[in-house]
Amino acid sequence: MKIVIVGTAYPLRGAMAQLNAILGWHLSKHHSVEIVSFRRQYPKLLFPGKTQIDPSKPLFQLPTTPLIDSINPVTWIKAARYICSRQPNLAIFRYWLPFFAPCFGLISLLVRRGKKTKVLFICDNVVPHERRFGDAFLTRFAFRFVDYFIVQSRAVESELRKFVPSARYAFVPHPIYNVFGSALPKADARRRLGLADERIILFFGYVRRYKGLHLLLEAMPQILKHMPVKLLVVGEFYEDEETYRTKIRDFGLTDHVTVYSQYIPNEDVALYFSACDVVVLPYTSATQSGIVQIAYHFDKPVIATDVGGLAEVVIDNKTGFIVPPSEPMKLSEAIIGFYKREKELAFIKNVEQEKTKYSWDHMVEAIEGLVNAGR
């Protein structure tokens, strides 16, 4: 097939750019693939981070044409014309925010008019974590012009069926993030980070309210009553960082929490995951999380809350623990239990087995299967 992936790509940063690159590379083993990307993904006014440019080296070299300005409809039409000129069999969009629905919807409408090109949406979300008025309307508009869908959790599957009851879709669990290199020996990673602590837990990724870092900080005093633990908070703050730093001081956690408040280049991701014993996801809402797939790549257990599809991937008392959301006491009990019951080695073995389910080959096969079945 001739395939065009429409969406964010390097040098723009973030998970969606990384996932588009990884998917494109795997598809390119058997198909012709190129990416039509953004010239501007977000207006500065709407982007909460420090920069939209990725300081990392590119993951893969794929033909990429930056044409789209997310707030300029003229560029959407130009992008659609360019895609049509390439005469692809399939256009793939990764959908995660209704902000992109008008752009993706119009491009999908225009590229389908020639009847040669089919449109597939990979849905990381159907309903966003932080909902706003008009989200449902925008999502319905974008989904009107889609031939096939991929969903990666049962929570997203349920949401899709509400929006498009007759949707032609495949369920494929979120594949492993396997592009950050190999794990380092734990002692080496800790030495490079200047850490000498015996027990280290990791919160990784950008910080927003729904990620639940505030709940993990509230759980820390209870944990520290039982044992010394160091929390690494690694990622850029997409809201007021001082609110969290005040909480750290007020709870007496200054010596027990280390904050790396920055976007982490691809080349450095392994360092933080290798240094920790367990990754903690105290989310208050979610569909799925790529952080679990990064943790599994590095054979790290995960303690997560029972929201969205997290419990589909984190197998309770096997690859980690699942706890109720918004309950710091339950979260603290799980972390204490992880150490007191010496679960790390057993969980690591189980992660090594469990992660074999999350192959990119399954994603490619699902895409090919949907297109072949629709011919």
Order of alpha helices (4+ residues) and beta strands (2+ residues): beta-alpha-beta-beta-alpha-beta-alpha-beta-alpha-beta-alpha-beta-alpha-beta-alpha-beta-alpha-beta-alpha-beta-alpha-beta-alpha-beta-alpha-alpha-alpha
